[in-house]
């Protein structure tokens, strides 16, 4: 990786980390705001004891009324937005704001219990106005939009209520546990909107955090996918668990403080009313009934207010108890001594009313969006599958040992060497660079559009190729680059006017890394070549093996990042759809990455074991092919020996035994014994030929002597390849945590070829004495 790539990656890490923290903090703040709304029950105007209140009623204008500028409609609040349509050079449109005006006046809110004055004129900038769009009209390229609150309209108000016997007043500049909201929707709708907003912001924060881990892995040159998933697990779990703990603290502490302040304000209001009639407040533990004779001096309005105040305090306490009556809030509240706020005892008739209000409360619900969830799950599956394909190739690179050209056998092979042209005088010539090459991809692109919207479009591309050799210190292997994935560092680019010409190439002298399937050469039939096979990966690169693995891992990690981000989104949406957002929900969301890591780890380890076992099976198949080939050669050897060494009956008998023993080779132990016996017989046959110079000069015997040497070399190569694959497989079976998976899926250890010639040593024979 170049230094400037690392610099760009480091800048990306910083930027993504910043956005992750900003979005996640805003999302968590939305959760806290959602909690505040939950702790503020809906009450009547005269049922509120003051402080944080949620009121609902009809709008009545006071002394001043506004007229909306576009529709001339009477209102107590309006927002008028004027926009102009703007067209760019490519025909795209956007709207630019010409005017955005907001005005409000004080007005009255009326419900069944009375009315309150809403101070909105001088505090409109402190208020979150959540209002239906009332009007929109486009005239030419100008668009007018209005949002209004009109007299007679039903609205919901969250604010600070100042209790006044004459006219209660709601303001929005007091410090307290409330949000300043005037809405044309219900309180449940506002909670639902905050909940959805929290989900999207938290999802955005976690997604940027996952992408930050991807950028960090790229910057550090990390290609270990499991280490990358571990990094995501640590980062996302730390973030979400920290928010879970903060949510736990807020639910318990802020909730308890809200109950405590509500009880104190309610007690002050009740005491002030009772003291007028020289009655002592009996406390919260006694369900004092206002219909008793000792309260006869109270007016009906005073009794109604006291009952409403008590019921409101009871609702606030019940909301708190509902929030902490789950794990881990309950044990944490007990530990902090916040699990038992004062009990509010109510008379039977008021208890019935309060219980009905508690049961009527509907928890916040966010639309499930089943279709979007299904689409997200499908995308997650596709991204995981694409990432797994890349990781599968990378794991093959890690598990497959590099072969020399002389040691290449049929099947999947990894090679390293130099690129050598078949005919240096007939090489291809790069259309941009003018360099000799054996493969090039040529592309012509045209720039379309202008400014930030400009983009490059391919108008012509072609690929030219020819076979070449991969050469190492042991020999050469012919390579056909057709349909291969070419990863090259050679790139030449020329610009002319609004076109650019791009060439990528492989050229003689390049250091090659090859991964593909070795096949029989169709032209000669007696050698192997490397070519495309639809069942195996095929990579040709002039970059190192580590660079190729890093490229594969980087693409896989990006796909995994997108998939995990979507998975977090689905998890947060499902967890937050019930409107709770408890600390347990954050902890549950934090388990998504560890769960994904565990599943991915199991799948990778299982596939690794399958790949290593199949590699052993492939090498065993090569042994089987070699044994069959020898089985056809042994009878010919037997005939030659009968003709030229008729006096060597014992050697003829040994060759005949080899022919019959081949049919009994069914496992590693039998093959081991057979090849050891065969090697000893061939060694002795070679010794015999060396002691008969006349026979060595015969053309048939010479040819067989050459084949005998080739058989010995083949034995060594096949045994080394098989034993190497068996050793790798058995090592993985005994390593942690692969051994746990091996036990679970009943993988069994394989036996290596020992190949001990002494096991079947033939008796020494004096050939000269026999000949005499």
Secondary structure, 3 states (H helix, E strand, C coil): CCHHHHHHHHHHHHHHHHHHHHHHHHHHHHHHHHHHHHCCCECCCCCCCCEEEEEEEEEEECCCCEECCCCCCEECEEEEEEEEEEECCCCCEEEEEEEEEEEECCEEEEECCEEEEECCCCCHHHCEEECCEEEEEEECCEEEEEEEECCCCEEEEEEEEECCCCCEEEECCCCCCCCCEEECCCHHHHHHHHHHHHHHHHHHHHHHHHHHHHHHHHHHCCCCHHHHHHHHHHHHHHHHHHHHHHHHHHHHHHHHHHHHHHHHHHHHHHHHHHHHCCCCCCCCCCCCCCCCHHHCCCCHHHHHHHHHHHHHHHHHHHHHHHHHCCCCHHHHHHHHCCCCCCCCCCCHHHHHHHHHHHHHCCCCCCCCCHHHHHHHHHHHHHHHHHHHHHHHHHHHHHHCCCECHHHCCCEEEEEEEEEEECCHHHCEECCCCCCEECEEEEEEEEEECCHHHCEEEEEEEEEEECCEEEEECCEEEEECCCCCEEECCEEEEEEECCEEEEEEEECCCCEEEEEEEEEECCCCCCCEEEECCCCCCCEEECCCHHHHHHHHHHHHHHHHHHHHHHHHHHHHHHHHCCCCCCHHHHHHHHHHHHHHHHHHHHHHHHHHHHHHHHHHHHHHHHHHHHHHHHHHHHHHHHHHHHHHCCCCHHHHHHHHHHHHHHHHCCCHHHHHHHHHHHHHHHHHHHHHHHCCHHHHCCHHHHHHHHHHHHHHHHHHHHHHHHHHHHHHHHHHHHCCCHHHHHHHCCCCCCCCCCCCHHHHCCCCCCHHHHHC
